[in-house]
Amino acid sequence: MGLLSNGLLILLASLVLGLAVWGGFALWYQCPGSRRVRVLAIAAWSVPPLASLAALAGAAAADTPLRWGPVAFVLALVLLLSWWRGIRPSHERLWADDVACMLASQVRGEQVTLEQVRNFDWRSETDYDIRWETRHYDLAQLVSADLILSYWMGPAIAHTLVSFGFADGQRLVFSLEIRRERGEAFSALGGFFRKFETVIVAADERDILRTRTHARGEDVYLYRLQLRPDQLRKVFLGYLERAAQLRQAPRFYNTLTSNCTTIVFELARRLSPGLPLDYRLLLSGYFAGYVYDHGVMTPGYSFDQLRLAGRITDRALQGGPQDDYSRLIRAGVPGVAEAERT
C-alpha cells in the first residue's frame, strides 16, 4: 500500500472507531430494558465495527481485500441510525416535581401574565413545599437583569440563570434546565444522547437560588448586566418565546448545543448579532468572563473585583427565612442601585 492509501485506511479506521463508540453510548442511554439488556445490545453492536477494523488492519498490513467486515458495519450503522431517528421527545412522562409544570404566558401590551411560576420552599433536595403560581408583571416596570452562575462541578462548569428586576420590587428568574423524570439524575454525557427533554423554568429568586446555596451546596455568583430598557424587554420576551416553543413542541436537551448558557448567548445575539462563538459557551463556568470581555457588566471594575463582590453564597447562607432575600444577596454588588437595597 502507498502512503496515501495507508493514510486513507487510518482515516476510515478512525471514523469506524468513532461511530462505534457513539453507537455504544447511544445504546447505553436509549436502549429500553435492564442494564443487562443494554450490555448485550452494545456487545452485539460491537461485532460489525470490530470486524471492519480487523479488515482495515489486514488491508493495511498485507494488501488483502476488505471482504465483508466494512459492509456489515455499514448495514449495522444504517439500522442503528434508523432506530436513533425514531427517538422523539415527549411531554408525557412522570416528571420530577420541580420540572413538572411548563411556563405559559400571555402578553398584552405592557402587561404580562405568567402561569406556572415556581415558588417552592426548599428545606433539602428531597424535602420541599410545592407551589406553582400565576403572576403578573408590567414590562414598563422592568429595570434590571442579573447574570447568575451556580457552580456545582469545579470551576469550569456552572449553571447559568438570568434574574429580572422590576421597579415594584418583583423579581423573576429564568433557567433553561433538563426536564428530569422522577428519580432521574442529571448526566452531562447523557445530555449528548437524547437522555433528557428541555424545559424553561420561571421561578421566584428565593426558590431557584436558595435551592442551590442551601439544598445543593452550590457556589453562586451574581453580576449586574448593563442593558437598556429596550434590551431588557427583548431578552425577557425572548425567554417567553422560547418557553412557548417548548410548550408547543418538546425538544431534547443537548449538553453542547442547547443548554442553560447557549440560550443566554442566543438571546444576546438578538441584541448584538456579531457576538462571536467562544470556548466559554461550552465551559460555562467561565461564561461571566466572556460577558465581561464584551462590556456588558458594570464598568469601572476589574473582573476579579466583580467576581469577588458578586459571590452571594455566604450572604445567602447567613440570612434567615424572614430576611429580604433579594436585597440580602445583592449587598455590595457593583452596579446595583442604592434604591434596590433599601
NORVENDA-V283138 format. One record per residue. N is the residue number from 0. RES is the residue in three letters. NEAR is the number of other C-alpha atoms within 8 Angstrom. Layout:
BEGIN
n: (N	N)
res: (RES	RES)
near: (NEAR	NEAR)
END
This chain:
BEGIN
n: (0	1	2	3	4	5	6	7	8	9	10	11	12	13	14	15	16	17	18	19	20	21	22	23	24	25	26	27	28	29	30	31	32	33	34	35	36	37	38	39	40	41	42	43	44	45	46	47	48	49	50	51	52	53	54	55	56	57	58	59	60	61	62	63	64	65	66	67	68	69	70	71	72	73	74	75	76	77	78	79	80	81	82	83	84	85	86	87	88	89	90	91	92	93	94	95	96	97	98	99	100	101	102	103	104	105	106	107	108	109	110	111	112	113	114	115	116	117	118	119	120	121	122	123	124	125	126	127	128	129	130	131	132	133	134	135	136	137	138	139	140	141	142	143	144	145	146	147	148	149	150	151	152	153	154	155	156	157	158	159	160	161	162	163	164	165	166	167	168	169	170	171	172	173	174	175	176	177	178	179	180	181	182	183	184	185	186	187	188	189	190	191	192	193	194	195	196	197	198	199	200	201	202	203	204	205	206	207	208	209	210	211	212	213	214	215	216	217	218	219	220	221	222	223	224	225	226	227	228	229	230	231	232	233	234	235	236	237	238	239	240	241	242	243	244	245	246	247	248	249	250	251	252	253	254	255	256	257	258	259	260	261	262	263	264	265	266	267	268	269	270	271	272	273	274	275	276	277	278	279	280	281	282	283	284	285	286	287	288	289	290	291	292	293	294	295	296	297	298	299	300	301	302	303	304	305	306	307	308	309	310	311	312	313	314	315	316	317	318	319	320	321	322	323	324	325	326	327	328	329	330	331	332	333	334	335	336	337	338	339	340	341)
res: (MET	GLY	LEU	LEU	SER	ASN	GLY	LEU	LEU	ILE	LEU	LEU	ALA	SER	LEU	VAL	LEU	GLY	LEU	ALA	VAL	TRP	GLY	GLY	PHE	ALA	LEU	TRP	TYR	GLN	CYS	PRO	GLY	SER	ARG	ARG	VAL	ARG	VAL	LEU	ALA	ILE	ALA	ALA	TRP	SER	VAL	PRO	PRO	LEU	ALA	SER	LEU	ALA	ALA	LEU	ALA	GLY	ALA	ALA	ALA	ALA	ASP	THR	PRO	LEU	ARG	TRP	GLY	PRO	VAL	ALA	PHE	VAL	LEU	ALA	LEU	VAL	LEU	LEU	LEU	SER	TRP	TRP	ARG	GLY	ILE	ARG	PRO	SER	HIS	GLU	ARG	LEU	TRP	ALA	ASP	ASP	VAL	ALA	CYS	MET	LEU	ALA	SER	GLN	VAL	ARG	GLY	GLU	GLN	VAL	THR	LEU	GLU	GLN	VAL	ARG	ASN	PHE	ASP	TRP	ARG	SER	GLU	THR	ASP	TYR	ASP	ILE	ARG	TRP	GLU	THR	ARG	HIS	TYR	ASP	LEU	ALA	GLN	LEU	VAL	SER	ALA	ASP	LEU	ILE	LEU	SER	TYR	TRP	MET	GLY	PRO	ALA	ILE	ALA	HIS	THR	LEU	VAL	SER	PHE	GLY	PHE	ALA	ASP	GLY	GLN	ARG	LEU	VAL	PHE	SER	LEU	GLU	ILE	ARG	ARG	GLU	ARG	GLY	GLU	ALA	PHE	SER	ALA	LEU	GLY	GLY	PHE	PHE	ARG	LYS	PHE	GLU	THR	VAL	ILE	VAL	ALA	ALA	ASP	GLU	ARG	ASP	ILE	LEU	ARG	THR	ARG	THR	HIS	ALA	ARG	GLY	GLU	ASP	VAL	TYR	LEU	TYR	ARG	LEU	GLN	LEU	ARG	PRO	ASP	GLN	LEU	ARG	LYS	VAL	PHE	LEU	GLY	TYR	LEU	GLU	ARG	ALA	ALA	GLN	LEU	ARG	GLN	ALA	PRO	ARG	PHE	TYR	ASN	THR	LEU	THR	SER	ASN	CYS	THR	THR	ILE	VAL	PHE	GLU	LEU	ALA	ARG	ARG	LEU	SER	PRO	GLY	LEU	PRO	LEU	ASP	TYR	ARG	LEU	LEU	LEU	SER	GLY	TYR	PHE	ALA	GLY	TYR	VAL	TYR	ASP	HIS	GLY	VAL	MET	THR	PRO	GLY	TYR	SER	PHE	ASP	GLN	LEU	ARG	LEU	ALA	GLY	ARG	ILE	THR	ASP	ARG	ALA	LEU	GLN	GLY	GLY	PRO	GLN	ASP	ASP	TYR	SER	ARG	LEU	ILE	ARG	ALA	GLY	VAL	PRO	GLY	VAL	ALA	GLU	ALA	GLU	ARG	THR)
near: (6	5	6	6	8	10	8	8	10	8	8	9	10	8	8	11	10	8	8	11	8	8	11	11	9	10	11	10	10	9	9	6	7	6	6	7	9	13	9	8	10	12	8	7	12	10	8	12	14	9	11	16	13	9	13	12	8	11	11	11	7	6	8	8	6	11	7	7	15	14	9	10	12	8	8	10	8	8	8	9	8	8	8	7	7	6	6	5	8	8	5	4	6	6	10	12	7	7	11	8	7	11	14	10	10	7	8	6	5	8	10	13	11	12	11	12	14	13	13	10	9	12	9	10	9	5	7	10	7	9	8	11	9	9	8	8	8	10	9	5	9	13	10	11	13	11	13	12	13	12	13	10	7	6	8	9	12	12	12	12	12	11	13	13	12	12	8	5	7	7	10	11	14	12	11	12	11	10	12	13	9	8	6	7	5	7	6	7	7	11	12	11	11	12	11	11	14	13	12	14	14	12	12	12	13	9	13	11	8	12	12	13	14	11	11	9	8	11	12	13	12	14	13	14	11	8	9	6	8	6	9	13	10	9	10	9	8	9	11	9	8	9	13	11	8	12	10	6	6	11	9	10	15	11	10	7	6	9	12	12	12	10	10	8	9	8	11	11	10	7	8	7	7	5	7	4	5	7	6	10	11	8	10	13	13	11	11	9	8	10	10	10	7	6	8	10	10	11	5	4	7	6	8	6	8	12	11	7	10	13	11	13	12	7	9	12	8	6	9	5	4	4	7	6	10	8	10	12	10	12	7	7	12	10	6	10	6	6	5	8	10	5)
END
